[in-house]
Amino acid sequence: MSVEQERTFQIETTASDDQQMYRQRLVQMFEKSPLPLGERLFNIGMYTRSSILVKFLVMSDIYLRVRDIPGQFLEFGTWWGQNLILLENLRAIHEPFNKQRVIVGFDTFDGYTELSDKDKPSEVWGENSYSTGLSYVDYLRELLEIHEGSNVLGQIRGCHRLIVGDVEKTAPKYFVDHPQTIVAFAYFDMGLYKPTKAALSAIKPHLVSGSVVLLDELTWSESPGEAVAFKEVFSRDEVRVEKCALYPSKTIVTIR
Ligand SMILES: C[S@@+](CC[C@H](N)C(=O)[O-])C[C@H]1O[C@@H](n2cnc3c(N)ncnc32)[C@H](O)[C@@H]1O
């Protein structure tokens, strides 16, 4: 989506009208920035809001928690793929010589699938919500390649995978195709019952003590399906559940 285009769907936000107005002004300032494009990219922090920056800090914190655990990082619900790129760059910072750290993104790249009776209807899960369009997958692959190539040991490839399709099918299949997988970190950001339950069930046998599962919407009343799925898959004594200090709506689950 270019800066000229408006979103055609609602995303979850608690921002006030005033905050939204300032956010819109930031978009306009970005668009009409006097900085040449390359300089704008180099100085991207000038346009990064605190509510975005905090996501970077949370990811870095979680990276440090799991750095000593072998295995892959999986994101269920990648959308444009910012977290995948962030994780690749955090990998380059926190363990530049670890090219075993495979980072995998799962998404339909076509938005949400249908709701179940355990989900609450909302425009957020509307038919074209969060669809990037399937052609976006090639763009994201290339972007990941560019980031990997510009990092240390960039000549060694193969750290990234994009798994396209409904996770109810792709998540179980992933572990059949890659039976050696250990999951060090999994980020859940789909919000709905059925895909969340399918992916949590698929990863569970591949988690180890200390692995982290980050849940985006565990306590959000608009997405009860995520909590229902979580409670069906994990029992209390299997996990330690912690509110994310910097981002209270996210929940950090550590495997005991
Ligand atoms: C809220 S967005 C993810 C945002 C992303 N994690 C981020 O932080 O930028 C939710 C994503 O889940 C994906 N999704 C929803 N249901 C899915 C399913 N059954 N299988 C795969 N992806 C799904 C949507 O396509 C959408 O991109």
PDBQT file of the ligand as one rigid body, heavy atoms in Angstrom, charges set to zero:
ROOT
HETATM    1  C1  LIG A 301      -2.938  -8.752  12.331  1.00  0.00    +0.000 C 
HETATM    2  S1  LIG A 301      -2.258  -9.411  10.899  1.00  0.00    +0.000 S 
HETATM    3  C2  LIG A 301      -0.622  -9.810  11.345  1.00  0.00    +0.000 C 
HETATM    4  C3  LIG A 301       0.234  -8.584  11.613  1.00  0.00    +0.000 C 
HETATM    5  C4  LIG A 301       1.715  -8.892  11.733  1.00  0.00    +0.000 C 
HETATM    6  N1  LIG A 301       1.989  -9.945  12.677  1.00  0.00    +0.000 N 
HETATM    7  C5  LIG A 301       2.447  -7.653  12.154  1.00  0.00    +0.000 C 
HETATM    8  O1  LIG A 301       2.769  -7.522  13.353  1.00  0.00    +0.000 OA
HETATM    9  O2  LIG A 301       2.717  -6.804  11.287  1.00  0.00    +0.000 OA
HETATM   10  C6  LIG A 301      -2.981 -10.994  10.827  1.00  0.00    +0.000 C 
HETATM   11  C7  LIG A 301      -2.524 -11.853   9.672  1.00  0.00    +0.000 C 
HETATM   12  O3  LIG A 301      -3.011 -13.181   9.858  1.00  0.00    +0.000 OA
HETATM   13  C8  LIG A 301      -3.242 -13.751   8.588  1.00  0.00    +0.000 C 
HETATM   14  N2  LIG A 301      -4.165 -14.883   8.735  1.00  0.00    +0.000 N 
HETATM   15  C9  LIG A 301      -5.416 -14.864   9.236  1.00  0.00    +0.000 A 
HETATM   16  N3  LIG A 301      -5.955 -16.099   9.205  1.00  0.00    +0.000 NA
HETATM   17  C10 LIG A 301      -5.025 -16.915   8.669  1.00  0.00    +0.000 A 
HETATM   18  C11 LIG A 301      -4.973 -18.312   8.374  1.00  0.00    +0.000 A 
HETATM   19  N4  LIG A 301      -6.017 -19.121   8.607  1.00  0.00    +0.000 N 
HETATM   20  N5  LIG A 301      -3.845 -18.810   7.832  1.00  0.00    +0.000 NA
HETATM   21  C12 LIG A 301      -2.770 -17.999   7.580  1.00  0.00    +0.000 A 
HETATM   22  N6  LIG A 301      -2.759 -16.677   7.842  1.00  0.00    +0.000 NA
HETATM   23  C13 LIG A 301      -3.870 -16.140   8.379  1.00  0.00    +0.000 A 
HETATM   24  C14 LIG A 301      -3.843 -12.585   7.788  1.00  0.00    +0.000 C 
HETATM   25  O4  LIG A 301      -3.707 -12.780   6.407  1.00  0.00    +0.000 OA
HETATM   26  C15 LIG A 301      -3.045 -11.394   8.317  1.00  0.00    +0.000 C 
HETATM   27  O5  LIG A 301      -1.957 -11.088   7.483  1.00  0.00    +0.000 OA
ENDROOT
TORSDOF 0
